[in-house]
Amino acid sequence: MARTILDNKTVLVAGADTPVGRAASLQFARAGMRVLLAGDDAGILKETSELIARKKGDAYVVMMPETVAELAALLRQERDRAGHIHIVANTCALVGEEGEATALEVHRVTTDLAKERGFCRFLMLWPESRPLSVIPAPEQWRSIVRVGPLATPGSEDSAGLRPAAVADALVCLSQCPPSACPNEVALRYCAAQVEKK
């Protein structure tokens, strides 16, 4: 695993069982972070955790509970075990309307947890095509990352953002100091124009 300024810090990846969340988890681990993998699919979370462990990284699986109160208690427990959650990468909204509701719940809970224990970097990923009620808050080191259409999984010909490209952008944003951090970022797919002869 490579070492960066993120080394030995803890990141909570909400939606770590989605393609973007999984890619982000792997990239954060490569940057030397302890990764809390939160999601609903135990199989994908376990597989991602084992992959990170094989690469000498730290990862812990956090199964998303049914209620907001249970989520708050669980994340408080995980935060106390890790010492502090430095970054929250909330990727839940990228999987449809149900995911958007989960993303907003995770955002409310993690914002409250950060008030208890100090500063935390928030990265809220949201589909570019959907309205969002959460606003960027530079004083809270919170950025909205608007994500354009994603590539279809398993198709190399599909136009759209690759999950790994979104994950790379998240790691870069996580390393921005608060004063230089953008409030809102748009990630879009741009097809390369190749001139044919």
C-alpha positions as CSV (number, residue, x, y, z in Angstrom):
1,M,0.0,0.0,0.0
2,A,1.2,3.5,-0.9
3,R,1.6,6.0,1.9
4,T,0.1,9.6,1.7
5,I,-1.0,12.3,4.1
6,L,-4.1,10.1,4.6
7,D,-1.9,7.4,6.1
8,N,-3.4,5.9,9.3
9,K,-6.5,8.0,9.1
10,T,-10.0,6.4,9.1
11,V,-12.5,6.7,6.3
12,L,-16.1,5.5,6.4
13,V,-17.3,4.5,2.9
14,A,-21.1,4.4,3.0
15,G,-22.3,2.3,0.1
16,A,-19.0,0.3,-0.1
17,D,-21.0,-2.5,-1.7
18,T,-21.7,-0.4,-4.8
19,P,-19.2,-0.3,-7.7
20,V,-18.1,3.3,-6.9
21,G,-18.0,2.6,-3.2
22,R,-15.9,-0.6,-3.7
23,A,-13.5,1.3,-5.9
24,A,-13.2,4.1,-3.4
25,S,-12.6,1.7,-0.6
26,L,-9.7,0.1,-2.5
27,Q,-8.2,3.5,-3.4
28,F,-8.5,4.8,0.2
29,A,-6.8,1.7,1.4
30,R,-4.0,2.1,-1.1
31,A,-3.5,5.6,0.3
32,G,-2.9,4.1,3.7
33,M,-6.2,4.6,5.3
34,R,-8.2,2.4,7.7
35,V,-11.4,1.7,5.8
36,L,-14.9,1.2,7.4
37,L,-16.9,-0.6,4.7
38,A,-20.6,0.2,5.2
39,G,-23.3,-1.4,3.1
40,D,-26.0,-4.0,2.8
41,D,-24.3,-6.8,0.8
42,A,-22.3,-8.8,3.2
43,G,-20.6,-10.8,0.4
44,I,-19.3,-7.8,-1.5
45,L,-18.1,-6.1,1.8
46,K,-16.3,-9.3,2.9
47,E,-14.7,-9.8,-0.4
48,T,-13.5,-6.1,-0.5
49,S,-12.2,-6.4,3.1
50,E,-10.3,-9.5,2.3
51,L,-8.8,-7.9,-0.8
52,I,-7.6,-4.9,1.3
53,A,-6.2,-7.3,3.9
54,R,-4.2,-9.2,1.2
55,K,-2.7,-5.9,0.2
56,K,-1.7,-5.3,3.9
57,G,-4.4,-2.7,4.5
58,D,-6.9,-2.3,7.3
59,A,-10.7,-2.7,6.6
60,Y,-13.7,-3.4,8.8
61,V,-17.1,-4.4,7.6
62,V,-20.1,-2.4,9.0
63,M,-23.5,-3.8,8.0
64,M,-26.1,-1.0,7.5
65,P,-28.9,-1.4,10.0
66,E,-32.6,-0.8,9.4
67,T,-33.2,2.4,11.4
68,V,-31.5,5.7,11.8
69,A,-31.1,5.2,15.6
70,E,-29.4,1.8,15.0
71,L,-27.2,3.4,12.4
72,A,-26.1,6.2,14.8
73,A,-25.3,3.7,17.5
74,L,-23.4,1.4,15.2
75,L,-21.3,4.3,13.7
76,R,-20.6,5.7,17.1
77,Q,-19.3,2.3,18.2
78,E,-17.2,2.0,15.0
79,R,-15.9,5.5,15.5
80,D,-14.9,4.8,19.1
81,R,-13.1,1.6,18.0
82,A,-11.2,3.5,15.3
83,G,-10.6,6.5,17.5
84,H,-12.0,9.0,15.0
85,I,-13.6,9.0,11.6
86,H,-11.6,11.5,9.5
87,I,-13.4,11.3,6.2
88,V,-16.9,10.2,5.2
89,A,-17.3,9.2,1.6
90,N,-21.0,8.8,1.1
91,T,-21.6,6.9,-2.2
92,C,-25.1,5.5,-1.4
93,A,-27.1,7.9,-3.7
94,L,-25.5,6.6,-6.9
95,V,-27.8,3.5,-6.9
96,G,-31.3,5.0,-7.3
97,E,-33.9,6.7,-5.2
98,E,-33.7,4.2,-2.3
99,G,-30.0,4.9,-2.2
100,E,-30.6,8.6,-2.1
101,A,-32.8,8.2,1.0
102,T,-30.0,6.1,2.7
103,A,-27.4,8.7,1.7
104,L,-29.4,11.5,3.4
105,E,-29.8,9.4,6.5
106,V,-26.0,8.6,6.6
107,H,-25.3,12.3,6.1
108,R,-27.5,13.4,9.0
109,V,-26.0,10.8,11.3
110,T,-22.4,11.4,10.4
111,T,-22.8,15.1,10.7
112,D,-24.1,14.7,14.3
113,L,-21.3,12.3,15.1
114,A,-18.7,14.8,13.9
115,K,-20.1,17.4,16.2
116,E,-19.4,15.1,19.1
117,R,-15.8,14.4,18.3
118,G,-14.4,17.1,16.1
119,F,-13.6,17.9,12.5
120,C,-14.4,15.5,9.7
121,R,-14.2,15.7,5.9
122,F,-17.5,15.0,4.2
123,L,-17.8,13.9,0.5
124,M,-21.4,13.5,-0.6
125,L,-21.7,11.8,-4.0
126,W,-24.9,12.6,-5.8
127,P,-26.2,11.9,-9.4
128,E,-25.8,15.0,-11.5
129,S,-29.3,14.5,-12.9
130,R,-31.1,14.6,-9.5
131,P,-31.9,17.6,-7.3
132,L,-30.2,17.6,-3.9
133,S,-31.4,19.2,-0.6
134,V,-28.0,19.2,1.0
135,I,-26.0,22.3,0.3
136,P,-22.2,22.5,0.4
137,A,-20.8,23.8,3.7
138,P,-17.2,25.0,3.5
139,E,-17.1,25.7,7.2
140,Q,-17.9,22.1,7.8
141,W,-15.5,20.8,5.2
142,R,-18.4,19.3,3.3
143,S,-18.3,19.0,-0.5
144,I,-21.0,17.8,-2.9
145,V,-19.6,15.6,-5.7
146,R,-22.0,15.6,-8.6
147,V,-21.5,12.4,-10.6
148,G,-22.5,12.2,-14.3
149,P,-23.7,8.9,-15.8
150,L,-21.7,5.8,-14.8
151,A,-20.4,3.2,-17.2
152,T,-22.5,0.1,-17.4
153,P,-20.7,-2.6,-15.3
154,G,-19.0,-5.3,-17.4
155,S,-19.1,-3.4,-20.6
156,E,-15.9,-1.9,-22.0
157,D,-17.8,-0.1,-24.8
158,S,-20.1,1.7,-22.4
159,A,-19.9,5.5,-22.3
160,G,-19.8,6.9,-18.8
161,L,-17.6,7.4,-15.8
162,R,-15.7,4.4,-14.6
163,P,-16.0,3.7,-10.8
164,A,-12.2,3.8,-10.5
165,A,-12.1,7.3,-12.0
166,V,-14.6,8.5,-9.4
167,A,-12.6,6.8,-6.7
168,D,-9.4,8.5,-7.8
169,A,-11.2,11.9,-7.6
170,L,-12.4,11.2,-4.1
171,V,-8.9,10.4,-2.9
172,C,-7.6,13.6,-4.4
173,L,-10.4,15.6,-2.8
174,S,-9.7,14.0,0.5
175,Q,-6.2,15.4,0.5
176,C,-7.3,19.1,-0.1
177,P,-6.8,21.3,2.9
178,P,-10.0,22.9,4.1
179,S,-9.2,26.4,2.7
180,A,-8.5,25.0,-0.8
181,C,-11.4,22.5,-0.9
182,P,-14.1,23.0,-3.5
183,N,-17.7,23.2,-2.3
184,E,-19.1,21.4,-5.3
185,V,-17.4,19.3,-7.9
186,A,-18.9,17.8,-11.1
187,L,-17.4,14.6,-12.5
188,R,-18.4,14.0,-16.1
189,Y,-17.5,11.5,-18.7
190,C,-15.8,13.1,-21.8
191,A,-15.4,10.8,-24.8
192,A,-11.9,11.1,-26.4
193,Q,-12.2,12.5,-29.9
194,V,-9.8,10.5,-32.1
195,E,-9.2,11.7,-35.6
196,K,-9.5,8.9,-38.1
197,K,-7.2,9.0,-41.2
